Amino acid sequence: MESTAWIDFKALSRVRRTERENVLKVGIDIGGTKIAGGVVDSEGTIVEQLRVDTPTDTAALAQAVVDMARYFRGAHDVAAVGVAAAGFIDRDRATVIHAPNIAWHNEPLKATLEEGIGLPVTIENDANAAGWAEFRFGAGRGVEHMVMLTMGTGVGGAIVLDGELFRGGHGVAAELGHIRFIRDGILCGCGQRGCLEQYASGRALQREAGEIADGGGIGAALAAHRAEHGKISGPAVSRLVLAGDPGAAEALRRVATALGEACGGFQAVLDPELFVIGGGVAQLGDALLEPMRVAYEKSLPGYGDRPIATFKIAKLVNDAGLIGAADLAGTEA
């Protein structure tokens, strides 16, 4: 009797995806201050790119996205449009259930944009889009199980399992920044207390730097900067870290430790091969990753007897959202 050959159809589909025709798509990333858009090919290369200010009015914002997409459609033969936005996106990638910085509540954004653009539109959470871009074209190439964490104003998350973006039963999974990290801790913008992003974000880095400045001693340089400039900005802390200032280094260690401890928990649940760290704080590279790894290992169940994940800094930086949105466009069916 002939043996039966088992075929991994999921793996085969991924091979076919990477060998597909070089189709152009539009990716648009809606940020708090800027809308970034571009035409992206199937290898993740940006062919043309634009940035415009983000309107405060929701109708004007949607029209700005339509206008940008229509411009790209007029200049290139594009097949679909992907739009990345912060917030909860439903499982059909059509409706913005809730957005933290835009007055969208159960907003049928896909239908609105498709009517104005005349092409298929896919709506995606911005962190998911960025994580997918890193998985396909950036730091995550070659792995099948990846978690991305972005350290900006908050902490964004994206999860890739078995080579597929994990969205959950309602489409709103991977809000890793809103894991309850400290019981009855700092009030978060989501309405809960003690969320991870209150301890492991760029904003948390500024808060820690301020507390160290107030304590004197190793915080002297931070205090001097605040006295001169009126506040301690995230970029200022980063510059002081790179200059070897002990106060800034301690602020970074606290934030990196919080994120590393959380990654130990994520490892226990998701068992990724790789953690990719993005966002503005990630520009500090190994100065961030080293204390993260230490805290991760101390927090990992069964450390010493189990495989551990690799940590990498994101490669695509500010372009990840639009690249990921474009690559995901037209794939929600």
C-alpha positions as CSV (number, residue, x, y, z in Angstrom):
1,M,0.0,0.0,0.0
2,E,1.3,3.4,-0.9
3,S,2.0,5.8,2.0
4,T,-0.2,8.8,2.3
5,A,1.6,12.2,1.8
6,W,0.5,14.8,4.3
7,I,0.4,18.3,2.9
8,D,0.7,21.4,5.1
9,F,-1.8,23.5,3.3
10,K,-1.3,26.5,5.6
11,A,2.5,26.4,4.9
12,L,1.7,26.0,1.1
13,S,-0.5,29.1,1.2
14,R,2.3,31.1,2.8
15,V,4.7,30.0,0.1
16,R,2.2,31.0,-2.6
17,R,1.7,34.3,-0.8
18,T,5.4,35.1,-1.0
19,E,5.6,34.0,-4.6
20,R,2.6,36.0,-5.8
21,E,2.4,38.5,-8.6
22,N,3.8,41.9,-7.7
23,V,0.5,43.7,-7.1
24,L,0.5,47.3,-6.0
25,K,-1.7,48.4,-3.1
26,V,-2.2,51.6,-1.1
27,G,-1.5,51.7,2.6
28,I,-2.6,54.6,4.8
29,D,-1.7,55.0,8.5
30,I,-3.8,57.4,10.4
31,G,-1.8,59.0,13.2
32,G,-2.8,61.5,15.9
33,T,-1.0,64.3,14.0
34,K,-0.1,62.9,10.6
35,I,-1.7,60.7,8.0
36,A,1.0,58.7,6.2
37,G,0.2,56.9,2.9
38,G,2.0,55.1,0.2
39,V,1.9,52.8,-2.7
40,V,3.5,49.5,-1.7
41,D,4.5,46.5,-3.8
42,S,4.3,42.8,-2.9
43,E,7.8,42.9,-1.5
44,G,7.0,45.6,1.0
45,T,8.8,48.3,-1.0
46,I,7.2,51.8,-0.9
47,V,6.9,53.1,-4.5
48,E,5.5,56.5,-3.6
49,Q,4.7,58.1,-0.2
50,L,2.8,61.2,1.1
51,R,2.1,62.7,4.5
52,V,-0.5,65.2,5.4
53,D,-1.8,66.7,8.7
54,T,-4.6,64.8,10.5
55,P,-7.8,66.8,10.5
56,T,-9.6,67.1,13.8
57,D,-13.0,66.7,12.3
58,T,-14.0,63.1,11.6
59,A,-15.7,63.9,8.3
60,A,-12.7,65.8,7.1
61,L,-10.4,63.0,8.2
62,A,-12.3,60.4,6.2
63,Q,-12.2,62.8,3.2
64,A,-8.4,63.3,3.6
65,V,-8.0,59.5,3.4
66,V,-10.2,59.3,0.3
67,D,-8.3,62.1,-1.4
68,M,-5.0,60.5,-0.7
69,A,-6.1,57.1,-1.9
70,R,-7.7,58.6,-5.1
71,Y,-4.4,60.5,-5.8
72,F,-2.5,57.2,-5.6
73,R,-5.1,55.4,-7.7
74,G,-4.7,58.1,-10.4
75,A,-0.9,57.7,-10.4
76,H,-0.6,53.9,-10.1
77,D,-2.4,50.7,-11.0
78,V,-3.4,49.7,-7.5
79,A,-5.7,46.8,-6.5
80,A,-6.9,47.7,-3.0
81,V,-6.5,50.0,-0.1
82,G,-5.5,49.2,3.5
83,V,-6.1,51.7,6.3
84,A,-4.5,51.4,9.7
85,A,-6.0,53.3,12.7
86,A,-5.7,53.1,16.5
87,G,-8.6,51.5,18.1
88,F,-10.8,48.4,18.2
89,I,-11.6,47.1,14.7
90,D,-14.4,44.5,14.2
91,R,-13.6,41.0,13.0
92,D,-14.8,41.8,9.5
93,R,-12.1,44.6,9.3
94,A,-14.9,47.0,8.3
95,T,-16.1,49.0,11.4
96,V,-14.1,51.0,14.0
97,I,-15.8,49.9,17.2
98,H,-13.9,52.4,19.4
99,A,-11.0,54.8,18.8
100,P,-9.1,56.4,21.6
101,N,-8.2,59.7,19.8
102,I,-10.9,60.0,17.2
103,A,-14.7,60.4,17.8
104,W,-15.5,57.1,16.1
105,H,-17.9,54.7,17.7
106,N,-19.2,51.8,15.6
107,E,-18.1,53.8,12.6
108,P,-18.7,52.0,9.3
109,L,-15.4,53.3,7.9
110,K,-14.9,50.6,5.3
111,A,-18.2,51.4,3.5
112,T,-17.5,55.2,3.7
113,L,-14.1,54.9,2.2
114,E,-15.0,52.4,-0.5
115,E,-17.8,54.7,-1.7
116,G,-15.3,57.6,-2.0
117,I,-12.3,55.6,-3.4
118,G,-14.0,53.0,-5.6
119,L,-11.6,50.2,-4.5
120,P,-11.8,47.5,-1.9
121,V,-10.8,48.8,1.5
122,T,-9.6,46.9,4.6
123,I,-9.5,48.5,8.0
124,E,-6.8,47.3,10.5
125,N,-5.6,48.2,13.9
126,D,-2.4,50.2,13.6
127,A,-0.4,48.0,15.9
128,N,-1.5,44.9,14.1
129,A,-0.6,46.5,10.8
130,A,2.9,47.5,12.0
131,G,3.4,44.0,13.5
132,W,2.4,42.3,10.3
133,A,4.8,44.5,8.3
134,E,7.7,43.5,10.6
135,F,6.7,39.8,10.3
136,R,6.5,39.9,6.6
137,F,9.3,42.3,5.6
138,G,11.2,43.4,8.7
139,A,12.7,41.9,11.9
140,G,10.3,39.0,12.0
141,R,11.1,37.5,8.6
142,G,11.8,33.7,8.9
143,V,9.7,33.1,12.1
144,E,6.2,31.7,12.5
145,H,5.4,32.9,16.0
146,M,6.1,36.5,16.9
147,V,4.9,39.2,19.3
148,M,5.5,42.9,18.6
149,L,5.3,45.6,21.3
150,T,5.5,49.2,20.4
151,M,6.7,51.7,23.0
152,G,5.2,55.1,22.1
153,T,2.8,57.2,24.1
154,G,1.3,53.9,25.1
155,V,2.2,50.3,24.5
156,G,0.8,48.7,21.3
157,G,0.8,45.0,20.6
158,A,0.5,42.5,17.7
159,I,0.6,38.7,17.8
160,V,1.5,36.4,14.9
161,L,0.8,32.7,15.5
162,D,1.5,30.0,12.9
163,G,2.2,32.7,10.4
164,E,-1.2,34.3,10.8
165,L,-2.2,37.6,12.5
166,F,-4.1,36.8,15.6
167,R,-7.2,39.0,16.0
168,G,-9.4,37.0,18.5
169,G,-13.1,36.2,18.4
170,H,-14.3,39.8,18.1
171,G,-11.3,41.2,16.2
172,V,-9.9,43.2,19.1
173,A,-7.2,40.9,20.4
174,A,-3.5,41.8,21.2
175,E,-4.2,44.9,23.3
176,L,-1.1,43.9,25.3
177,G,-0.5,47.3,26.7
178,H,-3.7,47.0,28.6
179,I,-2.8,43.8,30.5
180,R,-3.3,44.7,34.2
181,F,0.3,45.0,35.4
182,I,-0.1,46.6,38.8
183,R,-3.3,46.1,40.9
184,D,-4.9,49.4,41.7
185,G,-2.0,51.1,39.9
186,I,-1.8,54.3,37.8
187,L,-5.0,55.3,36.1
188,C,-4.9,54.5,32.4
189,G,-6.7,56.3,29.5
190,C,-8.7,53.1,28.9
191,G,-10.5,53.6,32.3
192,Q,-8.7,50.9,34.2
193,R,-5.8,51.1,36.7
194,G,-2.4,49.6,36.5
195,C,-2.2,48.8,32.8
196,L,1.2,47.8,31.4
197,E,1.5,50.9,29.2
198,Q,1.5,53.1,32.3
199,Y,4.8,51.5,33.3
200,A,6.5,50.6,30.0
201,S,5.8,53.3,27.5
202,G,7.5,56.5,26.4
203,R,5.2,58.4,28.7
204,A,6.2,56.1,31.6
205,L,9.9,56.9,30.8
206,Q,9.2,60.6,31.1
207,R,7.4,60.0,34.5
208,E,10.3,57.9,35.8
209,A,12.8,60.5,34.7
210,G,10.9,63.2,36.5
211,E,10.8,61.2,39.7
212,I,14.5,60.6,39.6
213,A,15.1,64.3,38.9
214,D,13.1,65.1,42.0
215,G,15.2,62.8,44.1
216,G,18.5,64.6,43.4
217,G,21.7,62.5,43.4
218,I,21.9,60.7,40.1
219,G,19.0,62.8,38.8
220,A,21.0,66.0,38.7
221,A,21.3,66.1,34.9
222,L,17.6,65.4,34.5
223,A,16.7,68.1,37.0
224,A,19.0,70.6,35.2
225,H,17.4,69.8,31.8
226,R,13.9,70.3,33.3
227,A,15.0,73.6,34.9
228,E,16.2,74.9,31.5
229,H,13.4,73.5,29.3
230,G,10.4,73.3,31.6
231,K,9.9,69.6,31.1
232,I,11.8,66.4,30.5
233,S,10.9,65.1,27.0
234,G,11.3,61.5,25.9
235,P,13.9,62.4,23.3
236,A,15.8,64.3,26.0
237,V,15.9,61.2,28.2
238,S,17.1,59.2,25.2
239,R,19.9,61.6,24.5
240,L,21.0,61.5,28.1
241,V,20.9,57.7,28.1
242,L,23.2,57.6,25.0
243,A,25.5,60.2,26.8
244,G,25.9,57.8,29.7
245,D,23.9,59.8,32.3
246,P,23.1,57.5,35.3
247,G,19.8,59.1,36.1
248,A,18.5,58.6,32.5
249,A,19.9,55.1,32.5
250,E,18.0,54.3,35.7
251,A,14.7,55.6,34.2
252,L,15.2,53.4,31.2
253,R,16.0,50.4,33.3
254,R,12.8,50.8,35.2
255,V,10.7,51.0,32.0
256,A,12.6,48.1,30.3
257,T,12.2,46.0,33.4
258,A,8.5,46.4,33.4
259,L,8.3,45.4,29.7
260,G,10.6,42.5,30.2
261,E,8.6,41.2,33.1
262,A,5.4,41.4,31.0
263,C,7.2,39.5,28.2
264,G,7.8,36.6,30.6
265,G,4.1,36.4,31.1
266,F,3.4,36.7,27.3
267,Q,5.9,33.8,26.8
268,A,4.0,31.6,29.2
269,V,0.8,32.1,27.3
270,L,1.9,32.5,23.6
271,D,5.4,31.0,23.5
272,P,6.7,33.2,20.6
273,E,10.0,32.6,19.0
274,L,10.6,36.3,18.8
275,F,9.7,39.6,20.5
276,V,10.0,42.7,18.2
277,I,10.2,46.0,20.0
278,G,9.2,49.1,18.1
279,G,8.2,52.7,18.9
280,G,10.3,55.8,19.8
281,V,12.0,54.2,22.9
282,A,13.2,51.3,20.7
283,Q,15.7,53.6,19.0
284,L,17.9,53.1,22.1
285,G,18.6,49.5,20.9
286,D,20.6,47.4,23.2
287,A,20.4,49.9,26.0
288,L,16.7,49.0,26.1
289,L,17.0,45.3,25.2
290,E,19.6,44.3,27.8
291,P,17.6,45.1,30.9
292,M,14.5,43.8,29.2
293,R,16.2,40.4,28.6
294,V,17.3,40.2,32.3
295,A,13.8,40.9,33.6
296,Y,12.3,38.5,31.0
297,E,14.5,35.7,32.1
298,K,13.8,36.3,35.8
299,S,10.0,36.3,35.1
300,L,9.9,33.2,32.8
301,P,8.3,30.1,34.2
302,G,10.7,27.2,34.1
303,Y,13.7,29.3,33.0
304,G,16.7,27.1,32.3
305,D,14.7,24.2,31.2
306,R,12.8,25.6,28.3
307,P,13.4,27.4,25.0
308,I,13.4,31.2,25.2
309,A,12.6,33.9,22.7
310,T,14.9,36.2,20.9
311,F,14.5,40.0,21.2
312,K,15.0,42.4,18.2
313,I,14.4,46.0,17.5
314,A,11.9,46.7,14.7
315,K,13.4,47.6,11.3
316,L,10.7,49.4,9.5
317,V,10.2,52.2,12.0
318,N,7.6,54.8,11.0
319,D,6.7,53.1,7.7
320,A,5.6,49.8,9.3
321,G,1.9,50.8,9.7
322,L,1.3,51.8,6.1
323,I,3.3,48.8,4.7
324,G,1.4,46.4,6.9
325,A,-1.9,48.0,6.0
326,A,-1.2,47.7,2.3
327,D,-0.1,44.1,2.6
328,L,-3.3,43.2,4.5
329,A,-5.5,45.0,2.0
330,G,-8.0,42.7,0.3
331,T,-7.2,39.7,2.5
332,E,-10.1,39.9,5.0
333,A,-12.5,37.7,3.0
